Amino acid sequence: MAIFLSAAAMFRLAQRTDQVLPFYAVEVFKQASALNAQGRDVISLGIGEPDFTAPPQVVETLNRAASAGLSGYTPPAGIGPLREALALYYEEHLGARVDASRIIITSGASGALLLAAMALINPGDEVLMPDPSYPANQNFILGAGGVPRLIPSSAAHRFQLTADDVRAHWGPNTRGVLIASPSNPTGTTIATADLRELIEEVHKRDGFVIMDEIYQGLYYGDKPQTALVLDDQVIVINSFSKYFHMTGWRLGWMVAPPHMAPAVEKLASSIAICAPSLAQHAALTCFEPEVLRLYENRRLSFQQRRDYLLPQLQRLGLHVPVPPDGAFYIYADISQLSDNSDVFAHRLLHEAGVAAVPGRDFGPAHAAKAVRFSYTVGLDRLQEAVYRMEQFLL
């Protein structure tokens, strides 16, 4: 006999479910998808997903691995050849010597952030972050019982956390900082001297530095850099999603200090057992010279898109206070056009068929006047998007 419970008798959910921040970029994506389903042609400059997918060579390696039966569990820290390949990549391409034992392969960068938060944060611990920053990062801190504290950042400091911020805002419950370079949503990097000073200030306070380097490969300056060349105690998070264009493969990694790696591996063995095994085997092909040349050509395509879209947005009255030098985002100030980024983004989507993300996704400091544009579509679509925005703003 079926038993029906009244609403009053239902169990309660954990308080953290109320604390978890919504991700408005996903809501924009859902609205854009709904309009597409109705027959509208929507150009998505909202979601942060490359339009490029995994190279054919990587897919072929996946198929061979599947045929060879390599789909079983792997060691919790990942297969040895992939960890060694990443260690060699750091040394040859980024100038950082990293022992493979410090590299933990994870289920995407999200898996790495989850493990880092669980390994470092106790309930009530505070972690400093810049405002604006990627919203989901706060949720990993909250999930570990910590308290994310957003520090308003400015264009003068490239919308990044600074050593002065650490000195001014470090309190009795502060345990560390979570930063990103290049950053989402701004696409800006932290200058080497500024990053060194920030790390030193955190270490003076016996704190940790988690560096999100998910967009590290998508840098448009002279040479990409990792924080590991400055300090081997920094916890680096990275992913195969953005530069390597393997978003749905759910594969990432963490570089942990030597004393932290065994604890992370122990946590990983319980939380995920291992990262997706076939994706691990396929990812080995990412580091072959021919495939790396392909990634370099794709990086140059993103740079070409940035170089087109940036002046066009400026021409349309969307001021960009800090030109991005990495990732695939432009963080624009719409103050000359609107005092409400939510309304502006909604109208842009429904009237012009162009999707962009309003500023509230990334923190309150600049929420009302900022919009993030993602140049993850081809140049022809960017040109059409600019035309539509121009007609919308007339």
DRENDO-1510 file (C-alpha; in Angstrom, 1 decimal, always signed):
<recs>
REC; n; res; u; v; w
REC; 1; MET; +0.0; +0.0; +0.0 .
REC; 2; ALA; +1.4; +3.4; -1.0 .
REC; 3; ILE; +2.1; +5.9; +1.8 .
REC; 4; PHE; +1.9; +9.6; +1.0 .
REC; 5; LEU; +3.6; +12.1; +3.2 .
REC; 6; SER; +2.5; +15.6; +3.8 .
REC; 7; ALA; +4.8; +18.5; +3.0 .
REC; 8; ALA; +5.2; +19.1; +6.7 .
REC; 9; ALA; +6.6; +15.6; +7.2 .
REC; 10; MET; +9.3; +15.9; +4.6 .
REC; 11; PHE; +12.9; +15.9; +5.7 .
REC; 12; ARG; +15.0; +19.0; +5.7 .
REC; 13; LEU; +17.8; +19.8; +3.3 .
REC; 14; ALA; +21.2; +20.9; +4.5 .
REC; 15; GLN; +21.7; +24.7; +5.0 .
REC; 16; ARG; +24.4; +24.7; +2.4 .
REC; 17; THR; +21.8; +24.1; -0.3 .
REC; 18; ASP; +20.5; +27.6; +0.4 .
REC; 19; GLN; +24.0; +29.1; +0.5 .
REC; 20; VAL; +25.1; +27.7; -2.9 .
REC; 21; LEU; +25.2; +30.5; -5.4 .
REC; 22; PRO; +23.2; +30.2; -8.6 .
REC; 23; PHE; +25.1; +30.3; -11.9 .
REC; 24; TYR; +23.4; +32.9; -14.1 .
REC; 25; ALA; +25.5; +32.0; -17.2 .
REC; 26; VAL; +23.7; +28.7; -17.2 .
REC; 27; GLU; +20.3; +30.4; -17.0 .
REC; 28; VAL; +21.3; +32.6; -19.9 .
REC; 29; PHE; +22.3; +29.5; -21.8 .
REC; 30; LYS; +18.9; +27.8; -21.0 .
REC; 31; GLN; +17.0; +30.9; -22.2 .
REC; 32; ALA; +19.1; +31.0; -25.4 .
REC; 33; SER; +18.5; +27.3; -26.0 .
REC; 34; ALA; +14.7; +27.8; -25.6 .
REC; 35; LEU; +14.7; +30.6; -28.1 .
REC; 36; ASN; +16.7; +28.5; -30.5 .
REC; 37; ALA; +14.2; +25.7; -30.1 .
REC; 38; GLN; +11.5; +28.2; -31.1 .
REC; 39; GLY; +13.3; +28.9; -34.3 .
REC; 40; ARG; +15.2; +32.0; -33.3 .
REC; 41; ASP; +18.8; +32.3; -34.3 .
REC; 42; VAL; +20.7; +33.2; -31.1 .
REC; 43; ILE; +24.4; +34.0; -31.1 .
REC; 44; SER; +25.8; +32.8; -27.8 .
REC; 45; LEU; +28.5; +35.0; -26.3 .
REC; 46; GLY; +27.5; +33.8; -22.9 .
REC; 47; ILE; +28.6; +30.3; -22.1 .
REC; 48; GLY; +32.3; +29.8; -21.5 .
REC; 49; GLU; +32.8; +26.7; -23.7 .
REC; 50; PRO; +35.1; +26.6; -26.7 .
REC; 51; ASP; +33.5; +26.0; -30.1 .
REC; 52; PHE; +36.5; +23.8; -30.9 .
REC; 53; THR; +36.3; +20.2; -29.8 .
REC; 54; ALA; +38.9; +17.5; -29.1 .
REC; 55; PRO; +41.3; +17.0; -32.1 .
REC; 56; PRO; +40.7; +13.9; -34.2 .
REC; 57; GLN; +43.9; +12.3; -32.9 .
REC; 58; VAL; +42.6; +12.5; -29.3 .
REC; 59; VAL; +39.3; +10.9; -30.4 .
REC; 60; GLU; +41.2; +8.1; -32.2 .
REC; 61; THR; +43.2; +7.4; -29.1 .
REC; 62; LEU; +40.0; +7.3; -27.0 .
REC; 63; ASN; +38.6; +4.7; -29.4 .
REC; 64; ARG; +41.7; +2.6; -29.3 .
REC; 65; ALA; +41.7; +2.7; -25.5 .
REC; 66; ALA; +38.1; +1.6; -25.4 .
REC; 67; SER; +38.8; -1.2; -27.9 .
REC; 68; ALA; +41.7; -2.3; -25.7 .
REC; 69; GLY; +39.5; -2.5; -22.7 .
REC; 70; LEU; +41.3; +0.3; -20.8 .
REC; 71; SER; +38.0; +1.5; -19.2 .
REC; 72; GLY; +38.5; +0.1; -15.7 .
REC; 73; TYR; +39.5; +2.0; -12.6 .
REC; 74; THR; +42.9; +3.7; -12.6 .
REC; 75; PRO; +45.0; +4.7; -9.5 .
REC; 76; PRO; +43.2; +7.5; -7.6 .
REC; 77; ALA; +46.0; +10.0; -8.6 .
REC; 78; GLY; +45.7; +9.0; -12.3 .
REC; 79; ILE; +47.6; +6.9; -14.7 .
REC; 80; GLY; +51.4; +7.3; -14.5 .
REC; 81; PRO; +52.0; +8.2; -18.1 .
REC; 82; LEU; +49.6; +11.1; -18.0 .
REC; 83; ARG; +51.2; +12.5; -14.8 .
REC; 84; GLU; +54.6; +12.2; -16.4 .
REC; 85; ALA; +53.4; +13.8; -19.6 .
REC; 86; LEU; +52.1; +16.8; -17.6 .
REC; 87; ALA; +55.4; +17.0; -15.6 .
REC; 88; LEU; +57.3; +17.2; -18.9 .
REC; 89; TYR; +54.9; +19.7; -20.3 .
REC; 90; TYR; +55.5; +22.0; -17.3 .
REC; 91; GLU; +59.2; +21.7; -17.7 .
REC; 92; GLU; +59.5; +22.1; -21.5 .
REC; 93; HIS; +56.7; +24.7; -22.1 .
REC; 94; LEU; +56.4; +26.6; -18.9 .
REC; 95; GLY; +59.8; +26.4; -17.3 .
REC; 96; ALA; +58.6; +24.8; -14.1 .
REC; 97; ARG; +60.1; +21.6; -12.7 .
REC; 98; VAL; +57.3; +19.6; -11.2 .
REC; 99; ASP; +57.7; +16.0; -9.9 .
REC; 100; ALA; +55.0; +13.8; -11.3 .
REC; 101; SER; +54.2; +12.6; -7.8 .
REC; 102; ARG; +52.7; +16.1; -7.1 .
REC; 103; ILE; +50.2; +15.9; -10.0 .
REC; 104; ILE; +46.8; +14.5; -9.2 .
REC; 105; ILE; +44.5; +13.8; -12.1 .
REC; 106; THR; +40.9; +14.8; -11.3 .
REC; 107; SER; +37.4; +14.7; -12.7 .
REC; 108; GLY; +37.7; +18.2; -14.3 .
REC; 109; ALA; +39.0; +21.3; -12.6 .
REC; 110; SER; +35.9; +21.1; -10.5 .
REC; 111; GLY; +37.1; +17.8; -9.0 .
REC; 112; ALA; +40.5; +19.4; -8.3 .
REC; 113; LEU; +38.8; +22.4; -6.6 .
REC; 114; LEU; +36.7; +20.1; -4.5 .
REC; 115; LEU; +39.7; +18.1; -3.3 .
REC; 116; ALA; +41.7; +21.3; -2.6 .
REC; 117; ALA; +38.8; +22.7; -0.5 .
REC; 118; MET; +38.4; +19.5; +1.5 .
REC; 119; ALA; +42.1; +19.2; +2.1 .
REC; 120; LEU; +42.6; +22.8; +3.2 .
REC; 121; ILE; +39.5; +24.3; +4.7 .
REC; 122; ASN; +37.9; +23.7; +8.1 .
REC; 123; PRO; +34.4; +24.9; +9.0 .
REC; 124; GLY; +34.5; +28.6; +9.5 .
REC; 125; ASP; +37.7; +29.2; +7.7 .
REC; 126; GLU; +37.7; +32.3; +5.5 .
REC; 127; VAL; +39.1; +32.4; +2.0 .
REC; 128; LEU; +39.8; +35.7; +0.2 .
REC; 129; MET; +38.8; +36.1; -3.5 .
REC; 130; PRO; +38.6; +39.0; -5.9 .
REC; 131; ASP; +35.3; +40.5; -6.9 .
REC; 132; PRO; +34.7; +39.8; -9.8 .
REC; 133; SER; +35.5; +36.1; -10.0 .
REC; 134; TYR; +34.1; +32.8; -11.2 .
REC; 135; PRO; +31.0; +32.2; -9.0 .
REC; 136; ALA; +31.3; +28.4; -8.8 .
REC; 137; ASN; +34.6; +28.7; -7.0 .
REC; 138; GLN; +32.8; +30.2; -4.0 .
REC; 139; ASN; +30.6; +27.1; -3.8 .
REC; 140; PHE; +33.6; +24.8; -3.3 .
REC; 141; ILE; +34.6; +26.8; -0.3 .
REC; 142; LEU; +31.0; +26.8; +1.0 .
REC; 143; GLY; +30.8; +23.0; +0.5 .
REC; 144; ALA; +33.8; +22.5; +2.7 .
REC; 145; GLY; +32.2; +24.6; +5.4 .
REC; 146; GLY; +34.3; +27.6; +4.7 .
REC; 147; VAL; +33.4; +31.3; +4.1 .
REC; 148; PRO; +34.3; +32.9; +0.8 .
REC; 149; ARG; +35.0; +36.6; +1.2 .
REC; 150; LEU; +34.9; +38.7; -1.9 .
REC; 151; ILE; +37.2; +41.7; -2.0 .
REC; 152; PRO; +36.1; +44.4; -4.4 .
REC; 153; SER; +38.8; +44.8; -7.0 .
REC; 154; SER; +39.3; +47.6; -9.5 .
REC; 155; ALA; +40.5; +48.2; -13.1 .
REC; 156; ALA; +43.6; +49.9; -11.6 .
REC; 157; HIS; +44.6; +46.4; -10.3 .
REC; 158; ARG; +43.3; +44.5; -13.4 .
REC; 159; PHE; +40.3; +43.3; -11.3 .
REC; 160; GLN; +42.7; +41.0; -9.4 .
REC; 161; LEU; +43.5; +40.5; -5.7 .
REC; 162; THR; +46.6; +42.3; -4.6 .
REC; 163; ALA; +49.1; +42.1; -1.7 .
REC; 164; ASP; +47.6; +45.2; -0.3 .
REC; 165; ASP; +44.2; +43.4; -0.2 .
REC; 166; VAL; +45.8; +40.6; +1.8 .
REC; 167; ARG; +47.3; +43.0; +4.2 .
REC; 168; ALA; +44.1; +45.0; +4.6 .
REC; 169; HIS; +41.6; +42.1; +4.8 .
REC; 170; TRP; +43.4; +39.1; +6.4 .
REC; 171; GLY; +41.6; +38.4; +9.6 .
REC; 172; PRO; +41.8; +35.9; +12.5 .
REC; 173; ASN; +39.8; +33.3; +10.5 .
REC; 174; THR; +41.4; +33.8; +7.2 .
REC; 175; ARG; +43.2; +30.7; +5.9 .
REC; 176; GLY; +44.2; +31.5; +2.3 .
REC; 177; VAL; +43.3; +33.0; -1.1 .
REC; 178; LEU; +41.8; +31.7; -4.3 .
REC; 179; ILE; +42.8; +33.6; -7.4 .
REC; 180; ALA; +42.8; +33.0; -11.1 .
REC; 181; SER; +45.2; +34.1; -13.9 .
REC; 182; PRO; +43.9; +34.5; -16.6 .
REC; 183; SER; +40.6; +35.3; -14.9 .
REC; 184; ASN; +37.0; +34.5; -15.6 .
REC; 185; PRO; +35.2; +36.9; -16.2 .
REC; 186; THR; +37.8; +39.5; -17.0 .
REC; 187; GLY; +40.4; +37.6; -19.1 .
REC; 188; THR; +43.1; +39.5; -17.2 .
REC; 189; THR; +46.3; +38.0; -15.8 .
REC; 190; ILE; +48.3; +39.0; -12.7 .
REC; 191; ALA; +51.7; +40.6; -13.4 .
REC; 192; THR; +54.6; +38.5; -12.2 .
REC; 193; ALA; +55.9; +41.0; -9.7 .
REC; 194; ASP; +52.4; +41.5; -8.2 .
REC; 195; LEU; +51.8; +37.8; -8.0 .
REC; 196; ARG; +55.1; +37.3; -6.2 .
REC; 197; GLU; +54.3; +40.0; -3.7 .
REC; 198; LEU; +50.8; +38.5; -3.1 .
REC; 199; ILE; +52.2; +35.0; -2.5 .
REC; 200; GLU; +54.8; +36.3; -0.1 .
REC; 201; GLU; +52.1; +38.2; +2.0 .
REC; 202; VAL; +50.0; +35.0; +2.2 .
REC; 203; HIS; +53.0; +32.9; +3.2 .
REC; 204; LYS; +53.9; +35.4; +5.9 .
REC; 205; ARG; +50.5; +34.5; +7.5 .
REC; 206; ASP; +51.0; +30.8; +7.1 .
REC; 207; GLY; +48.2; +30.7; +4.5 .
REC; 208; PHE; +47.6; +28.8; +1.3 .
REC; 209; VAL; +47.3; +30.1; -2.3 .
REC; 210; ILE; +45.1; +28.2; -4.7 .
REC; 211; MET; +45.8; +29.4; -8.2 .
REC; 212; ASP; +43.1; +28.7; -10.9 .
REC; 213; GLU; +45.1; +28.3; -14.1 .
REC; 214; ILE; +42.3; +26.8; -16.2 .
REC; 215; TYR; +42.9; +29.4; -18.9 .
REC; 216; GLN; +46.7; +29.4; -18.6 .
REC; 217; GLY; +47.2; +28.0; -22.1 .
REC; 218; LEU; +45.0; +30.7; -23.6 .
REC; 219; TYR; +47.4; +33.6; -23.1 .
REC; 220; TYR; +48.0; +36.3; -25.8 .
REC; 221; GLY; +51.2; +37.8; -24.4 .
REC; 222; ASP; +54.8; +36.8; -25.1 .
REC; 223; LYS; +54.8; +33.5; -23.1 .
REC; 224; PRO; +52.3; +31.7; -20.9 .
REC; 225; GLN; +53.3; +31.5; -17.2 .
REC; 226; THR; +52.5; +29.3; -14.3 .
REC; 227; ALA; +52.7; +30.4; -10.7 .
REC; 228; LEU; +54.8; +27.3; -10.0 .
REC; 229; VAL; +57.9; +29.2; -11.4 .
REC; 230; LEU; +57.5; +31.6; -8.4 .
REC; 231; ASP; +56.7; +29.2; -5.6 .
REC; 232; ASP; +56.3; +25.4; -5.4 .
REC; 233; GLN; +53.9; +25.7; -2.4 .
REC; 234; VAL; +51.1; +27.2; -4.6 .
REC; 235; ILE; +48.3; +24.8; -5.3 .
REC; 236; VAL; +47.6; +25.0; -9.0 .
REC; 237; ILE; +44.3; +23.9; -10.6 .
REC; 238; ASN; +44.1; +23.2; -14.3 .
REC; 239; SER; +41.9; +21.4; -16.8 .
REC; 240; PHE; +41.7; +19.8; -20.2 .
REC; 241; SER; +38.5; +21.7; -20.9 .
REC; 242; LYS; +39.5; +25.1; -22.1 .
REC; 243; TYR; +42.9; +25.1; -23.9 .
REC; 244; PHE; +42.7; +21.4; -24.8 .
REC; 245; HIS; +39.0; +21.7; -25.8 .
REC; 246; MET; +37.7; +18.6; -23.9 .
REC; 247; THR; +34.9; +20.2; -21.9 .
REC; 248; GLY; +32.6; +17.1; -21.6 .
REC; 249; TRP; +35.5; +14.7; -21.0 .
REC; 250; ARG; +35.6; +15.9; -17.4 .
REC; 251; LEU; +39.4; +15.7; -17.0 .
REC; 252; GLY; +41.6; +18.1; -14.9 .
REC; 253; TRP; +44.5; +18.1; -12.6 .
REC; 254; MET; +46.0; +19.6; -9.5 .
REC; 255; VAL; +49.6; +20.3; -8.7 .
REC; 256; ALA; +50.0; +20.1; -5.0 .
REC; 257; PRO; +52.9; +20.8; -2.7 .
REC; 258; PRO; +54.8; +17.6; -1.8 .
REC; 259; HIS; +53.4; +17.5; +1.8 .
REC; 260; MET; +49.8; +17.9; +0.5 .
REC; 261; ALA; +49.7; +15.4; -2.3 .
REC; 262; PRO; +49.3; +12.2; -0.2 .
REC; 263; ALA; +46.3; +13.7; +1.6 .
REC; 264; VAL; +44.7; +14.7; -1.7 .
REC; 265; GLU; +45.2; +11.3; -3.1 .
REC; 266; LYS; +43.6; +9.7; -0.1 .
REC; 267; LEU; +40.6; +12.0; -0.4 .
REC; 268; ALA; +40.4; +11.3; -4.2 .
REC; 269; SER; +40.2; +7.5; -3.6 .
REC; 270; SER; +37.0; +7.9; -1.7 .
REC; 271; ILE; +35.3; +10.8; -3.4 .
REC; 272; ALA; +35.7; +9.8; -7.1 .
REC; 273; ILE; +37.9; +6.6; -7.0 .
REC; 274; CYS; +39.5; +8.0; -10.2 .
REC; 275; ALA; +39.0; +10.4; -13.0 .
REC; 276; PRO; +37.4; +9.0; -16.2 .
REC; 277; SER; +39.8; +6.4; -17.3 .
REC; 278; LEU; +39.3; +6.5; -21.1 .
REC; 279; ALA; +39.7; +10.3; -21.0 .
REC; 280; GLN; +43.0; +9.9; -19.2 .
REC; 281; HIS; +44.4; +7.6; -21.9 .
REC; 282; ALA; +43.1; +9.8; -24.7 .
REC; 283; ALA; +44.6; +12.9; -23.1 .
REC; 284; LEU; +48.2; +11.5; -23.6 .
REC; 285; THR; +47.8; +12.4; -27.2 .
REC; 286; CYS; +47.3; +16.1; -26.4 .
REC; 287; PHE; +51.1; +16.4; -25.8 .
REC; 288; GLU; +52.2; +15.0; -29.2 .
REC; 289; PRO; +54.0; +17.7; -31.2 .
REC; 290; GLU; +51.4; +17.6; -34.1 .
REC; 291; VAL; +48.5; +18.1; -31.7 .
REC; 292; LEU; +50.3; +20.8; -29.7 .
REC; 293; ARG; +50.7; +22.7; -33.0 .
REC; 294; LEU; +47.0; +22.4; -33.7 .
REC; 295; TYR; +46.3; +23.8; -30.2 .
REC; 296; GLU; +48.6; +26.7; -30.9 .
REC; 297; ASN; +46.7; +27.5; -34.2 .
REC; 298; ARG; +43.4; +27.4; -32.3 .
REC; 299; ARG; +44.9; +29.8; -29.6 .
REC; 300; LEU; +45.8; +32.2; -32.4 .
REC; 301; SER; +42.2; +32.0; -33.6 .
REC; 302; PHE; +40.9; +33.1; -30.2 .
REC; 303; GLN; +43.4; +35.9; -30.3 .
REC; 304; GLN; +42.1; +37.0; -33.7 .
REC; 305; ARG; +38.5; +37.0; -32.3 .
REC; 306; ARG; +39.5; +39.1; -29.3 .
REC; 307; ASP; +41.4; +41.5; -31.5 .
REC; 308; TYR; +38.2; +41.9; -33.6 .
REC; 309; LEU; +35.6; +42.1; -30.9 .
REC; 310; LEU; +37.4; +44.3; -28.4 .
REC; 311; PRO; +37.5; +47.5; -30.6 .
REC; 312; GLN; +34.0; +46.8; -31.9 .
REC; 313; LEU; +32.5; +46.8; -28.4 .
REC; 314; GLN; +34.4; +50.0; -27.5 .
REC; 315; ARG; +33.0; +51.6; -30.7 .
REC; 316; LEU; +29.4; +50.6; -29.6 .
REC; 317; GLY; +29.8; +52.3; -26.3 .
REC; 318; LEU; +30.6; +49.2; -24.2 .
REC; 319; HIS; +33.8; +50.4; -22.4 .
REC; 320; VAL; +36.4; +47.8; -21.6 .
REC; 321; PRO; +38.4; +49.2; -18.7 .
REC; 322; VAL; +41.1; +46.5; -18.8 .
REC; 323; PRO; +41.8; +44.8; -22.2 .
REC; 324; PRO; +42.0; +41.0; -21.6 .
REC; 325; ASP; +45.3; +39.3; -22.3 .
REC; 326; GLY; +44.0; +35.7; -21.8 .
REC; 327; ALA; +41.0; +33.3; -21.7 .
REC; 328; PHE; +38.2; +34.1; -24.1 .
REC; 329; TYR; +36.2; +36.8; -22.2 .
REC; 330; ILE; +35.7; +40.5; -22.4 .
REC; 331; TYR; +34.4; +42.2; -19.3 .
REC; 332; ALA; +32.6; +45.4; -20.5 .
REC; 333; ASP; +31.3; +48.4; -18.6 .
REC; 334; ILE; +27.8; +49.3; -19.9 .
REC; 335; SER; +27.4; +52.4; -17.8 .
REC; 336; GLN; +27.0; +54.6; -20.9 .
REC; 337; LEU; +24.1; +52.5; -22.1 .
REC; 338; SER; +22.3; +51.2; -19.0 .
REC; 339; ASP; +22.4; +51.2; -15.2 .
REC; 340; ASN; +21.1; +47.6; -15.0 .
REC; 341; SER; +23.1; +44.8; -16.6 .
REC; 342; ASP; +20.3; +42.3; -15.9 .
REC; 343; VAL; +17.8; +44.3; -18.0 .
REC; 344; PHE; +20.4; +45.1; -20.6 .
REC; 345; ALA; +21.4; +41.4; -21.1 .
REC; 346; HIS; +17.8; +40.3; -21.1 .
REC; 347; ARG; +16.9; +42.8; -23.8 .
REC; 348; LEU; +20.0; +42.0; -25.8 .
REC; 349; LEU; +19.0; +38.3; -25.8 .
REC; 350; HIS; +15.3; +38.7; -26.6 .
REC; 351; GLU; +15.5; +41.7; -28.9 .
REC; 352; ALA; +18.8; +41.2; -30.7 .
REC; 353; GLY; +19.4; +37.5; -30.4 .
REC; 354; VAL; +22.8; +37.9; -28.7 .
REC; 355; ALA; +23.4; +36.1; -25.4 .
REC; 356; ALA; +25.8; +37.7; -22.8 .
REC; 357; VAL; +26.1; +37.2; -19.1 .
REC; 358; PRO; +25.1; +40.0; -16.7 .
REC; 359; GLY; +27.6; +41.1; -14.0 .
REC; 360; ARG; +25.8; +39.8; -11.0 .
REC; 361; ASP; +27.1; +36.3; -11.8 .
REC; 362; PHE; +30.6; +37.4; -10.7 .
REC; 363; GLY; +30.1; +39.4; -7.5 .
REC; 364; PRO; +28.2; +42.5; -6.3 .
REC; 365; ALA; +31.0; +45.1; -6.7 .
REC; 366; HIS; +30.4; +45.7; -10.5 .
REC; 367; ALA; +27.2; +43.8; -11.0 .
REC; 368; ALA; +24.9; +46.6; -12.2 .
REC; 369; LYS; +27.3; +47.9; -14.8 .
REC; 370; ALA; +29.2; +44.9; -16.1 .
REC; 371; VAL; +28.5; +42.4; -18.8 .
REC; 372; ARG; +30.7; +39.4; -19.9 .
REC; 373; PHE; +31.0; +38.5; -23.5 .
REC; 374; SER; +32.6; +35.2; -24.5 .
REC; 375; TYR; +34.2; +35.0; -28.0 .
REC; 376; THR; +33.8; +31.3; -28.4 .
REC; 377; VAL; +32.1; +31.5; -31.8 .
REC; 378; GLY; +33.7; +31.9; -35.2 .
REC; 379; LEU; +34.6; +35.3; -36.6 .
REC; 380; ASP; +31.6; +35.4; -39.0 .
REC; 381; ARG; +29.2; +34.9; -36.0 .
REC; 382; LEU; +31.0; +37.6; -34.0 .
REC; 383; GLN; +30.6; +40.0; -37.0 .
REC; 384; GLU; +26.9; +39.2; -37.1 .
REC; 385; ALA; +26.6; +39.7; -33.3 .
REC; 386; VAL; +28.2; +43.1; -33.6 .
REC; 387; TYR; +25.8; +44.1; -36.4 .
REC; 388; ARG; +22.8; +43.0; -34.3 .
REC; 389; MET; +24.1; +44.9; -31.3 .
REC; 390; GLU; +24.6; +48.0; -33.4 .
REC; 391; GLN; +21.0; +47.8; -34.6 .
REC; 392; PHE; +19.8; +47.2; -31.1 .
REC; 393; LEU; +21.6; +50.2; -29.7 .
REC; 394; LEU; +20.5; +52.6; -32.4 .
</recs>
